[in-house]
């Protein structure tokens, strides 16, 4: 096609309102835009969508803006051409920014799952896979590799065509639908706030450096088995005994480990990971995770706007916090629903929130007593105490470094009945006598 014909086609396909949009994004309307120009326009559109969402007091972006630009980009040419390549450029630049802001692949997937649809979530997983592909496997942290496996993030598309064209065909989307999803996906990434970098970026991990001391898989397997039984039983006393045994096992393992590390001068430096919470009552659920973290020599902080808790501690302790708190949340929710079966209750939300807060508070009290009992009954408590104190200082220093502006915030309780029921349930469904993290 000659230059004059291309110019005529470009002018014909762009209405005056669309032309104004193109000009506003810095894209020429008198010639075919390049992939770089299209990519810049897509990023600008995503920013407008994100800002529209902020202005509308949502964290989802403005879907109306996203759709308008989706139509515009779809009309700019085939997804196999400059639009497709521009989409790839925009995606890689913005996902890179999200990673530099401290977001891990699983965090992005969780945010997308809560605030977008399945198409947008799937597109983002592909963008993540495409971003990491150029890096040597040994320079990508093990956490990333594990999360890729959990998310199914892999490069399934062919290099013979653009990703967006193959992705749209795979999901049977029109060009307009595909490009709208692109703008929505990138708008979500632009809404992600800057967080702490808790894992090295792709390309910067060092395989020979510090190897985390995770809980022995045999021990963790036994703990998971005990907790699975605790979650499935309908008898509170049995759940209590099983949960208590799980906490006892983890506590004994941790005590033995810190003593061995002290003898060998092997220091497991504090790390961090995130636990995402399901709505509702995320603040009350975060309080429960905080109680478990404190009992397992760790610290926790809640990011309420996005609904996750970051826990800081040694990797083995973080394993314990993650597996135990996950089970506790299941058991707490089941206990709450089992007690609050009054369908005529008008204050169900306040009752349930008060229940969960009281449950978490009482569990924290019992776990603190259990930890003290475990230490007192250890083979060498006089040796263990200074080691644990040094360990706690390292965790506290790491926490303060990551979260220098952290502050405590209270939770308002408006149901005395829910509070009393929650404490009673915690007494019933937890720790027997010695030292356990029960449910």
N, C-alpha and C positions, 0 to 999 in steps of 0.2 A: 504494500500500500504506500502511495506517495505521501510526501510531507504535507501537501495541501489537503489530501483526503483525511489524514490523521487529525489535522487541525480542525477540519470541518466536523469530523465525528466527535471530537472532544467538545466543541462548542455546542453541538446538537444535543449531546446527552446531559448537559449541565443546565438546569433551569436557573433563573436569576437568583432565587433564594439559595439554591445549592451553590451557585457561583460565589455568593457572599460568604457561605460557610467555608468554601475552599480558600478563598482569599484570606479569611480570618485565620486559617490554619497555616498560611504561608505557602499554599499550593497553587501553582499556575493553572489557569483555565484555558489558556490558548495553545496548550501543547500537552502531550502525554506526561504526567508526572513520573518522576523516578521512584524506585523502591524506597530510597532514603526519604524523599519528600512525603510519600504515603505513610511511611513509618512515623515520621514526626507528626503528621496530621492525626494518626491513630492515637499517639500518646497525648496529644493536645485534647482530643475528643474524650479520652479516658479521664483526663484531669477535669474537664468540664463536667463530666458525669459525676465524678467523685465530689467535686465542689457543690454540685447540685444536691447530692445526698446530704452533705454536711449542712447546707443551708436549710434543707428540709428536716434536719435533726434526725437523720437516720444514718446507719453505718453500712448501707447497701449501695449507695450511689443513686443517681436519678435514672431510672429505667427508660423514661421518656426521652431523655437526651441520648442515651445509649442506642435506642431504637432509631432515632432520627439519623444519627451518624452511621448506624448499621446499614440503613437504606442508601445513604450517600456513598459509602465505600463500596457496597455491592454494585452500585451503578457506575463505579469508576473503571470497571474492567473485570476480566475473568480472575477467579481466585488462583488460577495457575500462573498468572502474570505478575506485574509489579505490585498489585494489591496483595497477592500472596506473600511475596518476598518482603514487602513492607510490614506485613503482619508479623512475620518472623523476627524482623529487626526490633519492632516495638516490644514484642513479648520478651525477648532476651534482655533488653535493656531494663525493663521494669521489674522482671523477676530478679535480676541481679541486684537491683536496689533493695528489694524486699529481703534478700539474703543478707546483704550488708547491714540491714536494720535488725538483724538478729532472729529473723523468722526461719524456722526449719521447714522442710517439706511437709511433715505431718501437721505442723501448726497451720500452714497455708491451707492444707486440705480440710482441717477442722473448721477454720474460719469460713471457707467456701461452702462447706456442708451446711453451716448454720445460716448463711446469709445469701446464698444464691441457689440456682437449680443444678440438676445433675449434669447438664451440658456444660455449664460454666466450670463446674468442679472438674469434669473430665478434661476439658481444655487446659486447665491450669496444671494438671498432673503431667500432661504431655509437654507443656512449656518447661516444667521442672526437669523432665527427662532430657529434653533437648539442650537445656542449659548445661547440664553436668556431663553430657556425653564427651566433650573434648578433653576432659581432665583424666589423667592417669588414675587408675583405680586406687593405687597406693597413696595418692595425695588427697583422697576423699575420706573423711572420717567414718569410722564404723557405724556411727549413729545414722549417717546419711544412707549408707548401704542397707541397713536394717529397715529404715523407713521406706526406701524405694521398694523393697520386697513387700512390705505391708500394703503399700499403695498401688502396687502393680505398675510402677512408673518405669517404662522402658520405651525405647525408640522402635516402634512397630511400623512406622511409615517408611516409604521408599524415598531415596534421594532424587528419583527421576521427576518428581513433581513437588509442589509446595505442600507443607504440612496441612495448611488450612483447607486446601482443596480436597485432600484425602480424608481429613477429619470430617468435613461436611458430608462427603459421600458416605463415609462409614456410618454416620448417625442420621443419614437421610434428611439433611437440613438444606434449605435454600441458601443462596448466597447472602440474602438479607438476614436470615436467622443466624447464620454462622458469624457474620460480622458484628451483629448486635451482641452475641455471646462474647466475642472478642473484646469489645469495648467494656462490657459489664465486668469481665474477668480482670482486665487491666485496671479498671476503676477500683475494684476491690483491693488490688495490690497497692494502689496509691493511697488507700485509706488506712493501710496498716501502719500503726505508730512505730516509732523507733524503740527497740527493746535492747536488752543486754545480749551480747554475743556469747552464747554458752557453748558453742561448738565452732571449731575452725571452719573457715569458708572453703569451698571446693578449690583444690589446687594448693592449699596451704597446710594440710594435715601432714604430720611426720610419722610414718609407720613405726619408726624405732623409738619414738618418745613414749612417755608415760602410758603404760597399759593399765586400764582400770581393773580394780579387783572386784569383779561382780560376785554375787553370791554363787556358791557352788550349785551347779544345775541339779544335783541329786537332792540337796537341801531344799532348793526352790521348788522342785517337783513335789516333795513331800508336803511343803507348806501349801502349795496350790491344791493338792489333793484334799488336805484337811479343810481348807476354806470352801472348796466346791461342795463338800459334804455339809458344811455348816450352812451354806446358802440354800441347799436343797431340802434340808430336814424341816419338818413342821413342828418339831419339839424344841422350845426355847432352851431347855436345859442341855440338850444334846448339842445345839448350835454353840452354846456358851462353852462347853467343854472342848469342842473341836477348835473354836477360835482361840481359846486360851492355849491350847497345845501348839497352835501355829505360831502365836506370839512368843511363847516360851522357846520354841525351836529357833526362831530368828534371833531372839535376845541372846541365847546361849552361843549361837554361832558368832554373833557380833563380839561378845565378850572374849571368846577364844581368839578371834581374829586380831583384835586390838592388842592383846598380850603378845601374840606371835610377832606382829608387826613391830612392837616395841623392842622385842628381843633381837630382831634382825635389822632394825633401823629402816624397815621398808615403810615408807610413808605414802598412803593413798590420799592424794590431794583432793580437797573438796571439788565436786562437780555440781552440775545443775541439770534439771529436766523439768518439763511442763506436763501437768495433768489437766486435761480439759473436762469441764463439768457440763452436764445436761441441765437445762432449765426444767422447772422453776427452782427457786430457793438456792441459787448458786452461792450466795454469801453464807448461808447456814452449812451447806455442804463443804465449802472451803474451810470453815471452822473445824469440821471433822478431820479434814486432811491435816490441818495445822496441829491438831491433837496427836495424830499418828506420827507426824514428823518430829514433834518434840520428844515423843517417847522413843524415837529411833535416832536420836542424836543429830537431828537435822533442823533446818529452818524453812519456813514457808511464807510466801507472799501472794496475795490474791489480786489479779487484774480484773476488776469487776466489769469494765466496759466490754471485754471480750470473753470473759467466763472461763479463765484458766488460772491454775495455781502453779507458781514456780517453786520448786523445792531445791534446797542447797544442802549438800552433804557428801560424804563418801559414796562412791558408786554402789557398794554393797548395801549401805543403809538406804540409799535411794531405791534400790530394788525392793527392799523390805517395805518401805513406805508406799511404793506404787502398788504392789500386790495386796498388801493389807488394807490400804485405804479403799481400793477398788471394791474389795469384798465387803468392807464395812458399809460403804455407801449402799450397796445392794441390800444388806441386812437392815440398815437403818430405814430405808424406804419401805421395805416389806413390813417392818414393825409399825411404822407410822400408818400405813394403809390398813393394817390389821386392827389397829386401835381406833382409828378415825373412820368408822364404818357407819356413822350417823348421816344418812342422806339428807336429813332436814337441817343440818347444821348451816347456819348463815355465815359463820366466820371461819370457813374451812381453811382459807389461805393463812390467816393469822394463827389458827390452831396448829397447822402443819409446820409453819416456819418456827413457831415457838417450840414445838416438839423436837425438831431437828437441832435447834440451837442448844436446847437443854440436853439432848442426847449426846451431842458432841462435847459439851462442857463436862458432863458427868464421866464420859469416856476418858477425857483428858485427865480428870482427877484420879481415876482408877489406874490409868496407864502410868502416871507419875509414881503412884504407890507401888505398882508392879515393878517398875524399873529399879526403884530403891531396894526392893526385896531381892531382886535378881543379883544386884551388886553385892548386897550383904551376904548372900548365900554362895557367892563365887568362891573359888579355891583360894584366891589371894586378893581380898578386897583392898587391903592397904597398898598393894601394888597397882591395882586397877584404877583407883580413884585419880591419882595424878595423871595417868595415861589418858583417861577419859576427859579430864579437865583440859589437857593440852589439845586433845582432839576437838573439844567444843570451842576452844579459842580459835583454832584454825577455821572451823566452820563459820563462826561469828565474823571473823575477819573477811572471809570470802563473801559472806552475805552483805556486809557493809560496803565492800568494794563494788559489788554488783548493783546494790540498791542503796546508795547513799542518802536518798531522799525519802526512804520508806517511812511510813507513820502508821500508828495503830488507829483503828476506827471501830467504834462500837456498833452493835446491832440492836435495834429497838424490838422489844418483845411486847406484844399486846394481848397475849392470851395466857393467863395464869394456869388455866386448865391444860393447855398444850405443854407448858413448861413442866408441870407436875407429871404429866403422862410421859414426857420424854425422859425425864430423870428415872422414873420407875422402870421404863423399858430398858434403859441403859443398865440399871442395877440387875434386871432380870436376865438380860441377854448378853451380859459381859462377864469379864474376868471372874474367875471363881474365888480364889483367895490369894494366890501367890503372885503371879506376874503375867499378865497376859493382855494382849490386845484383843478384846472380844468384840462381839457385835451385839 
